[in-house]
Amino acid sequence: MAENDQKDKPLAEKLLSMVTLLFLVGLFSLCSGFYTGEPMQYFWGVMIMGGSVVLHFVRKKDWKKHWEEQEDLKKRHDAVRAREREMRNGPKDDQ
């Protein structure tokens, strides 16, 4: 769904997305740190730029598919645990 939203957006909106603007703020902070010589601006520039790259990949991931895979893994894990528990305790007779 997120990929379809990105395909429908015009180029100007893609370029001025929140992730791009955050990256540019980080780049500005880094460049102003070089200009003024303040080490904290280097730190914040790198942190902001790194965070915007991470945010880009988090938004790009297909989360619906991810959670479906996690639910499938949980069901399989629960089935294996139930089978192990049944083998350990033996078959139950309901008489």
MMTF fields as JSON, N, C-alpha, C and O atoms, coordinates in Angstrom:
{
  "mmtfVersion": "1.0.0",
  "mmtfProducer": "UNKNOWN",
  "numBonds": 379,
  "numAtoms": 380,
  "numGroups": 95,
  "numChains": 1,
  "numModels": 1,
  "chainsPerModel": [1],
  "groupsPerChain": [95],
  "chainIdList": ["A"],
  "bondAtomList": [4, 2, 8, 6, 12, 10, 16, 14, 20, 18, 24, 22, 28, 26, 32, 30, 36, 34, 40, 38, 44, 42, 48, 46, 52, 50, 56, 54, 60, 58, 64, 62, 68, 66, 72, 70, 76, 74, 80, 78, 84, 82, 88, 86, 92, 90, 96, 94, 100, 98, 104, 102, 108, 106, 112, 110, 116, 114, 120, 118, 124, 122, 128, 126, 132, 130, 136, 134, 140, 138, 144, 142, 148, 146, 152, 150, 156, 154, 160, 158, 164, 162, 168, 166, 172, 170, 176, 174, 180, 178, 184, 182, 188, 186, 192, 190, 196, 194, 200, 198, 204, 202, 208, 206, 212, 210, 216, 214, 220, 218, 224, 222, 228, 226, 232, 230, 236, 234, 240, 238, 244, 242, 248, 246, 252, 250, 256, 254, 260, 258, 264, 262, 268, 266, 272, 270, 276, 274, 280, 278, 284, 282, 288, 286, 292, 290, 296, 294, 300, 298, 304, 302, 308, 306, 312, 310, 316, 314, 320, 318, 324, 322, 328, 326, 332, 330, 336, 334, 340, 338, 344, 342, 348, 346, 352, 350, 356, 354, 360, 358, 364, 362, 368, 366, 372, 370, 376, 374],
  "bondOrderList": [1, 1, 1, 1, 1, 1, 1, 1, 1, 1, 1, 1, 1, 1, 1, 1, 1, 1, 1, 1, 1, 1, 1, 1, 1, 1, 1, 1, 1, 1, 1, 1, 1, 1, 1, 1, 1, 1, 1, 1, 1, 1, 1, 1, 1, 1, 1, 1, 1, 1, 1, 1, 1, 1, 1, 1, 1, 1, 1, 1, 1, 1, 1, 1, 1, 1, 1, 1, 1, 1, 1, 1, 1, 1, 1, 1, 1, 1, 1, 1, 1, 1, 1, 1, 1, 1, 1, 1, 1, 1, 1, 1, 1, 1],
  "groupList": [{"groupName": "MET", "atomNameList": ["N", "CA", "C", "O"], "elementList": ["N", "C", "C", "O"], "formalChargeList": [0, 0, 0, 0], "bondAtomList": [1, 0, 2, 1, 3, 2], "bondOrderList": [1, 1, 2], "singleLetterCode": "M", "chemCompType": "L-PEPTIDE LINKING"}, {"groupName": "ALA", "atomNameList": ["N", "CA", "C", "O"], "elementList": ["N", "C", "C", "O"], "formalChargeList": [0, 0, 0, 0], "bondAtomList": [1, 0, 2, 1, 3, 2], "bondOrderList": [1, 1, 2], "singleLetterCode": "A", "chemCompType": "L-PEPTIDE LINKING"}, {"groupName": "GLU", "atomNameList": ["N", "CA", "C", "O"], "elementList": ["N", "C", "C", "O"], "formalChargeList": [0, 0, 0, 0], "bondAtomList": [1, 0, 2, 1, 3, 2], "bondOrderList": [1, 1, 2], "singleLetterCode": "E", "chemCompType": "L-PEPTIDE LINKING"}, {"groupName": "ASN", "atomNameList": ["N", "CA", "C", "O"], "elementList": ["N", "C", "C", "O"], "formalChargeList": [0, 0, 0, 0], "bondAtomList": [1, 0, 2, 1, 3, 2], "bondOrderList": [1, 1, 2], "singleLetterCode": "N", "chemCompType": "L-PEPTIDE LINKING"}, {"groupName": "ASP", "atomNameList": ["N", "CA", "C", "O"], "elementList": ["N", "C", "C", "O"], "formalChargeList": [0, 0, 0, 0], "bondAtomList": [1, 0, 2, 1, 3, 2], "bondOrderList": [1, 1, 2], "singleLetterCode": "D", "chemCompType": "L-PEPTIDE LINKING"}, {"groupName": "GLN", "atomNameList": ["N", "CA", "C", "O"], "elementList": ["N", "C", "C", "O"], "formalChargeList": [0, 0, 0, 0], "bondAtomList": [1, 0, 2, 1, 3, 2], "bondOrderList": [1, 1, 2], "singleLetterCode": "Q", "chemCompType": "L-PEPTIDE LINKING"}, {"groupName": "LYS", "atomNameList": ["N", "CA", "C", "O"], "elementList": ["N", "C", "C", "O"], "formalChargeList": [0, 0, 0, 0], "bondAtomList": [1, 0, 2, 1, 3, 2], "bondOrderList": [1, 1, 2], "singleLetterCode": "K", "chemCompType": "L-PEPTIDE LINKING"}, {"groupName": "PRO", "atomNameList": ["N", "CA", "C", "O"], "elementList": ["N", "C", "C", "O"], "formalChargeList": [0, 0, 0, 0], "bondAtomList": [1, 0, 2, 1, 3, 2], "bondOrderList": [1, 1, 2], "singleLetterCode": "P", "chemCompType": "L-PEPTIDE LINKING"}, {"groupName": "LEU", "atomNameList": ["N", "CA", "C", "O"], "elementList": ["N", "C", "C", "O"], "formalChargeList": [0, 0, 0, 0], "bondAtomList": [1, 0, 2, 1, 3, 2], "bondOrderList": [1, 1, 2], "singleLetterCode": "L", "chemCompType": "L-PEPTIDE LINKING"}, {"groupName": "SER", "atomNameList": ["N", "CA", "C", "O"], "elementList": ["N", "C", "C", "O"], "formalChargeList": [0, 0, 0, 0], "bondAtomList": [1, 0, 2, 1, 3, 2], "bondOrderList": [1, 1, 2], "singleLetterCode": "S", "chemCompType": "L-PEPTIDE LINKING"}, {"groupName": "VAL", "atomNameList": ["N", "CA", "C", "O"], "elementList": ["N", "C", "C", "O"], "formalChargeList": [0, 0, 0, 0], "bondAtomList": [1, 0, 2, 1, 3, 2], "bondOrderList": [1, 1, 2], "singleLetterCode": "V", "chemCompType": "L-PEPTIDE LINKING"}, {"groupName": "THR", "atomNameList": ["N", "CA", "C", "O"], "elementList": ["N", "C", "C", "O"], "formalChargeList": [0, 0, 0, 0], "bondAtomList": [1, 0, 2, 1, 3, 2], "bondOrderList": [1, 1, 2], "singleLetterCode": "T", "chemCompType": "L-PEPTIDE LINKING"}, {"groupName": "PHE", "atomNameList": ["N", "CA", "C", "O"], "elementList": ["N", "C", "C", "O"], "formalChargeList": [0, 0, 0, 0], "bondAtomList": [1, 0, 2, 1, 3, 2], "bondOrderList": [1, 1, 2], "singleLetterCode": "F", "chemCompType": "L-PEPTIDE LINKING"}, {"groupName": "GLY", "atomNameList": ["N", "CA", "C", "O"], "elementList": ["N", "C", "C", "O"], "formalChargeList": [0, 0, 0, 0], "bondAtomList": [1, 0, 2, 1, 3, 2], "bondOrderList": [1, 1, 2], "singleLetterCode": "G", "chemCompType": "PEPTIDE LINKING"}, {"groupName": "CYS", "atomNameList": ["N", "CA", "C", "O"], "elementList": ["N", "C", "C", "O"], "formalChargeList": [0, 0, 0, 0], "bondAtomList": [1, 0, 2, 1, 3, 2], "bondOrderList": [1, 1, 2], "singleLetterCode": "C", "chemCompType": "L-PEPTIDE LINKING"}, {"groupName": "TYR", "atomNameList": ["N", "CA", "C", "O"], "elementList": ["N", "C", "C", "O"], "formalChargeList": [0, 0, 0, 0], "bondAtomList": [1, 0, 2, 1, 3, 2], "bondOrderList": [1, 1, 2], "singleLetterCode": "Y", "chemCompType": "L-PEPTIDE LINKING"}, {"groupName": "TRP", "atomNameList": ["N", "CA", "C", "O"], "elementList": ["N", "C", "C", "O"], "formalChargeList": [0, 0, 0, 0], "bondAtomList": [1, 0, 2, 1, 3, 2], "bondOrderList": [1, 1, 2], "singleLetterCode": "W", "chemCompType": "L-PEPTIDE LINKING"}, {"groupName": "ILE", "atomNameList": ["N", "CA", "C", "O"], "elementList": ["N", "C", "C", "O"], "formalChargeList": [0, 0, 0, 0], "bondAtomList": [1, 0, 2, 1, 3, 2], "bondOrderList": [1, 1, 2], "singleLetterCode": "I", "chemCompType": "L-PEPTIDE LINKING"}, {"groupName": "HIS", "atomNameList": ["N", "CA", "C", "O"], "elementList": ["N", "C", "C", "O"], "formalChargeList": [0, 0, 0, 0], "bondAtomList": [1, 0, 2, 1, 3, 2], "bondOrderList": [1, 1, 2], "singleLetterCode": "H", "chemCompType": "L-PEPTIDE LINKING"}, {"groupName": "ARG", "atomNameList": ["N", "CA", "C", "O"], "elementList": ["N", "C", "C", "O"], "formalChargeList": [0, 0, 0, 0], "bondAtomList": [1, 0, 2, 1, 3, 2], "bondOrderList": [1, 1, 2], "singleLetterCode": "R", "chemCompType": "L-PEPTIDE LINKING"}],
  "groupTypeList": [0, 1, 2, 3, 4, 5, 6, 4, 6, 7, 8, 1, 2, 6, 8, 8, 9, 0, 10, 11, 8, 8, 12, 8, 10, 13, 8, 12, 9, 8, 14, 9, 13, 12, 15, 11, 13, 2, 7, 0, 5, 15, 12, 16, 13, 10, 0, 17, 0, 13, 13, 9, 10, 10, 8, 18, 12, 10, 19, 6, 6, 4, 16, 6, 6, 18, 16, 2, 2, 5, 2, 4, 8, 6, 6, 19, 18, 4, 1, 10, 19, 1, 19, 2, 19, 2, 0, 19, 3, 13, 7, 6, 4, 4, 5],
  "groupIdList": [1, 2, 3, 4, 5, 6, 7, 8, 9, 10, 11, 12, 13, 14, 15, 16, 17, 18, 19, 20, 21, 22, 23, 24, 25, 26, 27, 28, 29, 30, 31, 32, 33, 34, 35, 36, 37, 38, 39, 40, 41, 42, 43, 44, 45, 46, 47, 48, 49, 50, 51, 52, 53, 54, 55, 56, 57, 58, 59, 60, 61, 62, 63, 64, 65, 66, 67, 68, 69, 70, 71, 72, 73, 74, 75, 76, 77, 78, 79, 80, 81, 82, 83, 84, 85, 86, 87, 88, 89, 90, 91, 92, 93, 94, 95],
  "secStructList": [7, 2, 2, 2, 2, 2, 2, 2, 1, 7, 2, 2, 2, 2, 2, 6, 1, 2, 2, 2, 2, 2, 2, 2, 2, 2, 2, 2, 2, 2, 2, 2, 2, 2, 2, 2, 7, 7, 2, 2, 2, 2, 2, 2, 2, 2, 2, 2, 2, 2, 2, 2, 2, 2, 2, 2, 2, 2, 2, 2, 1, 7, 2, 2, 2, 2, 2, 2, 2, 2, 2, 2, 2, 2, 2, 2, 2, 2, 2, 2, 2, 2, 2, 2, 2, 2, 2, 2, 2, 7, 7, 7, 7, 7, 7],
  "xCoordList": [0.819, 0.0, 0.866, 0.544, 1.943, 2.823, 3.502, 3.75, 3.809, 4.441, 3.478, 3.888, 2.2, 1.22, 1.059, 0.906, 1.094, 0.992, 2.171, 2.006, 3.369, 4.552, 4.501, 4.949, 3.966, 3.896, 2.914, 3.101, 1.875, 0.855, 1.261, 0.648, 2.277, 2.67, 3.48, 4.261, 3.294, 4.122, 5.57, 5.856, 6.468, 7.896, 8.198, 9.023, 7.541, 7.798, 7.449, 8.158, 6.373, 5.968, 6.929, 7.194, 7.451, 8.427, 9.713, 10.307, 10.138, 11.373, 11.241, 12.217, 10.05, 9.839, 9.169, 8.44, 9.427, 8.844, 9.514, 10.554, 8.916, 9.442, 10.836, 11.703, 11.05, 12.351, 13.428, 14.53, 13.116, 14.085, 14.395, 15.553, 13.37, 13.59, 14.418, 15.272, 14.176, 14.989, 16.443, 17.354, 16.659, 18.021, 18.708, 19.878, 17.975, 18.557, 18.876, 19.878, 18.04, 18.323, 19.591, 20.431, 19.736, 20.949, 22.179, 23.238, 22.042, 23.15, 23.523, 24.703, 22.508, 22.762, 23.499, 24.445, 23.058, 23.707, 25.157, 26.048, 25.39, 26.743, 27.627, 28.764, 27.105, 27.878, 28.134, 29.22, 27.146, 27.374, 28.366, 29.079, 28.416, 29.429, 30.823, 31.762, 30.963, 32.266, 32.639, 33.799, 31.648, 31.901, 32.284, 33.231, 31.536, 31.787, 32.797, 33.371, 33.018, 33.956, 33.378, 34.131, 32.07, 31.417, 31.236, 30.576, 31.798, 31.688, 30.274, 29.927, 29.459, 28.087, 27.256, 26.354, 27.541, 26.794, 27.16, 26.322, 28.413, 28.773, 27.918, 27.326, 27.875, 27.117, 25.652, 25.115, 25.004, 23.586, 23.346, 22.333, 24.246, 24.108, 24.133, 23.303, 25.093, 25.187, 23.979, 23.442, 23.54, 22.39, 21.104, 20.323, 20.893, 19.683, 19.7, 18.687, 20.847, 20.935, 20.756, 20.066, 21.37, 21.2, 19.756, 19.236, 19.111, 17.706, 16.793, 15.82, 17.097, 16.242, 16.414, 15.458, 17.631, 17.845, 17.103, 16.471, 17.179, 16.451, 14.946, 14.243, 14.452, 13.027, 12.597, 11.499, 13.445, 13.136, 12.915, 11.946, 13.827, 13.698, 12.536, 11.918, 12.232, 11.088, 9.782, 8.887, 9.676, 8.463, 8.341, 7.235, 9.473, 9.473, 9.029, 8.508, 9.223, 8.907, 7.406, 6.604, 7.045, 5.65, 5.262, 5.494, 4.675, 4.398, 3.255, 3.257, 2.283, 1.167, 1.691, 1.314, 2.552, 3.146, 3.996, 3.972, 4.74, 5.595, 4.774, 5.138, 3.671, 2.876, 2.159, 1.948, 1.769, 1.181, 2.199, 1.853, 3.454, 4.504, 4.727, 4.925, 4.699, 4.902, 3.774, 4.027, 2.538, 1.403, 1.516, 1.217, 1.947, 2.132, 3.214, 3.04, 4.321, 5.386, 4.899, 5.261, 4.085, 3.565, 2.647, 2.713, 1.793, 0.893, 1.69, 1.387, 2.72, 3.541, 4.294, 4.407, 4.802, 5.524, 4.598, 4.983, 3.387, 2.416, 2.038, 1.848, 1.925, 1.593, 2.72, 2.461, 3.963, 5.104, 5.141, 5.375, 4.912, 4.896, 3.788, 3.995, 2.619, 1.511, 1.85, 1.543, 2.481, 2.882, 3.922, 3.844, 4.89, 5.913, 5.288, 5.655, 4.358, 3.688, 2.888, 2.871, 2.221, 1.428, 2.328, 1.974, 3.493, 4.417, 4.994, 5.194, 5.26, 5.82, 4.794, 5.135, 3.57, 2.527, 1.818, 1.112, 1.981, 1.287, -0.103, -0.596, -0.736, -2.091, -3.067, -2.957, -3.999, -4.98, -6.214, -6.723, -6.671, -7.9, -9.014, -8.915, -10.066, -11.21, -12.303, -13.329, -12.096, -13.108, -13.788, -14.669],
  "yCoordList": [-1.189, 0.0, 1.258, 2.232, 1.24, 2.406, 2.643, 3.787, 1.549, 1.698, 2.349, 3.184, 1.974, 2.582, 4.063, 4.87, 4.427, 5.837, 6.623, 7.751, 6.031, 6.719, 6.868, 7.883, 5.88, 5.957, 7.024, 7.629, 7.256, 8.225, 9.66, 10.585, 9.869, 11.221, 11.874, 11.205, 13.165, 13.868, 14.008, 13.865, 14.286, 14.368, 15.432, 15.208, 16.592, 17.669, 17.228, 17.566, 16.482, 16.025, 14.963, 14.913, 14.114, 13.119, 13.794, 13.385, 14.836, 15.524, 16.312, 16.467, 16.811, 17.601, 16.793, 17.342, 15.492, 14.659, 14.959, 15.616, 14.479, 14.731, 14.12, 14.716, 12.944, 12.285, 13.109, 13.265, 13.632, 14.448, 15.731, 16.138, 16.362, 17.592, 17.338, 18.153, 16.223, 15.878, 15.659, 16.102, 14.976, 14.756, 16.089, 16.279, 17.011, 18.314, 19.117, 19.831, 19.009, 19.681, 19.096, 19.837, 17.786, 17.151, 17.574, 17.817, 17.661, 18.112, 19.554, 19.9, 20.397, 21.79, 21.876, 22.65, 21.073, 21.085, 20.624, 21.201, 19.592, 19.095, 20.141, 20.36, 20.784, 21.808, 23.032, 23.609, 23.422, 24.568, 24.213, 25.084, 22.95, 22.506, 22.615, 23.012, 22.263, 22.434, 23.912, 24.284, 24.739, 26.166, 26.831, 27.616, 26.51, 27.157, 26.402, 26.977, 25.137, 24.34, 23.802, 23.379, 23.805, 23.298, 21.774, 21.316, 20.989, 19.526, 18.988, 17.937, 19.676, 19.189, 19.244, 18.426, 20.188, 20.25, 19.088, 18.624, 18.606, 17.392, 16.233, 15.491, 16.104, 15.008, 15.04, 14.041, 16.207, 16.288, 16.142, 15.573, 16.637, 16.469, 15.006, 14.552, 14.265, 12.838, 12.09, 11.212, 12.421, 11.737, 11.994, 11.073, 13.226, 13.561, 12.888, 12.35, 12.919, 12.281, 10.765, 10.159, 10.157, 8.719, 8.36, 7.356, 9.186, 8.94, 9.062, 8.318, 9.992, 10.135, 8.953, 8.544, 8.395, 7.208, 6.008, 5.245, 5.842, 4.75, 4.921, 3.951, 6.144, 6.415, 6.074, 5.558, 6.357, 6.022, 4.52, 4.096, 3.705, 2.262, 1.701, 0.718, 2.305, 1.856, 2.121, 1.276, 3.268, 3.583, 2.75, 2.489, 2.334, 1.568, 0.125, -0.507, -0.405, -1.797, -2.04, -1.191, -3.208, -3.614, -4.223, -5.408, -3.411, -3.841, -4.837, -5.702, -4.742, -5.691, -7.105, -8.049, -7.243, -8.542, -9.025, -10.206, -8.113, -8.468, -9.051, -10.086, -8.394, -8.876, -10.164, -10.988, -10.378, -11.657, -12.785, -13.873, -12.532, -13.534, -13.831, -14.987, -12.806, -13.005, -13.838, -14.699, -13.589, -14.368, -15.822, -16.727, -16.052, -17.408, -18.129, -19.29, -17.452, -18.053, -18.383, -19.421, -17.513, -17.751, -18.972, -19.787, -19.099, -20.265, -21.563, -22.549, -21.56, -22.757, -23.074, -24.238, -22.053, -22.244, -22.809, -23.716, -22.281, -22.78, -24.23, -25.013, -24.596, -25.971, -26.923, -28.022, -26.505, -27.34, -27.495, -28.594, -26.415, -26.481, -27.41, -28.186, -27.327, -28.188, -29.654, -30.518, -29.941, -31.3, -31.806, -32.948, -30.961, -31.348, -31.603, -32.56, -30.767, -30.929, -32.224, -32.933, -32.537, -33.76, -34.986, -35.98, -34.929, -36.067, -36.263, -37.398, -35.185, -35.238, -35.796, -36.638, -35.345, -35.753, -37.023, -37.628, -37.435, -38.607, -38.236, -37.155, -39.103, -38.8, -38.755, -39.54, -37.852, -37.697, -38.526, -38.471, -39.274, -40.044, -39.347, -39.127, -38.999, -38.319, -39.347, -39.35, -40.21, -41.223, -40.937, -41.69],
  "zCoordList": [0.0, 0.0, 0.0, -0.68, 0.745, 0.8, -0.536, -0.919, -1.256, -2.564, -3.549, -4.354, -3.492, -4.391, -4.093, -5.01, -2.81, -2.435, -2.978, -3.442, -2.924, -3.419, -4.936, -5.47, -5.633, -7.098, -7.557, -8.612, -6.772, -7.152, -6.868, -7.401, -6.042, -5.667, -6.787, -7.463, -6.979, -7.969, -7.486, -6.298, -8.421, -8.114, -7.068, -6.182, -7.157, -6.194, -4.779, -3.831, -4.63, -3.293, -2.764, -1.563, -3.65, -3.223, -2.751, -1.753, -3.48, -3.126, -1.834, -1.1, -1.547, -0.344, 0.774, 1.6, 0.786, 1.835, 3.169, 3.221, 4.228, 5.567, 5.734, 6.374, 5.166, 5.283, 4.588, 5.115, 3.417, 2.682, 3.434, 3.526, 3.968, 4.721, 5.983, 6.334, 6.662, 7.832, 7.438, 8.137, 6.319, 5.852, 5.552, 5.885, 4.922, 4.609, 5.871, 5.909, 6.896, 8.174, 8.784, 9.295, 8.736, 9.241, 8.456, 9.035, 7.148, 6.309, 6.617, 6.669, 6.821, 7.186, 8.514, 8.661, 9.481, 10.793, 10.677, 11.302, 9.885, 9.688, 9.012, 9.429, 7.974, 7.255, 8.138, 8.1, 8.924, 9.8, 10.899, 11.397, 11.278, 12.233, 11.65, 12.341, 10.375, 9.719, 9.633, 9.813, 9.357, 9.191, 10.515, 10.573, 11.577, 12.874, 13.731, 14.656, 13.441, 14.229, 15.517, 16.394, 15.658, 16.87, 16.753, 15.82, 17.662, 17.557, 17.791, 17.251, 18.576, 18.809, 17.54, 17.358, 16.666, 15.415, 14.505, 13.732, 14.585, 13.842, 14.333, 13.551, 15.653, 16.262, 15.835, 15.356, 16.012, 15.684, 14.186, 13.78, 13.37, 11.926, 11.53, 10.742, 12.082, 11.771, 12.322, 11.647, 13.541, 14.134, 13.335, 13.097, 12.934, 12.179, 10.815, 10.37, 10.153, 8.839, 8.954, 8.135, 9.961, 10.175, 10.494, 10.007, 11.316, 11.65, 10.449, 10.327, 9.563, 8.376, 7.431, 6.771, 7.358, 6.519, 7.109, 6.377, 8.431, 9.089, 8.89, 8.607, 9.035, 8.838, 7.416, 7.208, 6.445, 5.052, 4.893, 4.264, 5.47, 5.331, 6.147, 5.739, 7.283, 8.086, 7.335, 7.328, 6.716, 5.958, 4.696, 4.223, 4.149, 2.9, 3.128, 2.208, 4.325, 4.616, 4.552, 4.942, 4.056, 3.985, 5.336, 5.579, 6.206, 7.568, 7.643, 8.519, 6.755, 6.777, 6.519, 7.214, 5.527, 5.218, 6.391, 6.737, 6.998, 8.131, 9.28, 9.838, 9.634, 10.768, 10.428, 11.319, 9.164, 8.761, 8.914, 9.375, 8.532, 8.705, 10.183, 10.557, 11.024, 12.457, 13.065, 13.907, 12.644, 13.139, 12.705, 13.484, 11.461, 10.956, 11.757, 12.125, 12.029, 12.838, 14.245, 14.798, 14.826, 16.175, 16.194, 17.115, 15.179, 15.121, 14.995, 15.666, 14.126, 13.976, 15.267, 15.653, 15.923, 17.181, 18.253, 18.991, 18.342, 19.323, 19.036, 19.966, 17.757, 17.39, 17.791, 18.281, 17.586, 17.974, 19.484, 19.986, 20.215, 21.682, 22.179, 23.112, 21.557, 21.975, 21.709, 22.53, 20.567, 20.245, 21.248, 21.7, 21.593, 22.578, 23.938, 24.62, 24.336, 25.621, 25.636, 26.642, 24.521, 24.432, 24.496, 25.131, 23.844, 23.868, 25.265, 25.697, 25.965, 27.302, 28.295, 29.126, 28.217, 29.168, 28.742, 29.549, 27.531, 27.024, 26.556, 26.878, 25.811, 25.337, 26.51, 27.452, 26.446, 27.518, 27.175, 26.055, 28.131, 27.958, 28.699, 29.906, 28.0, 28.614, 28.879, 28.198, 29.851, 30.16, 31.455, 31.869]
}
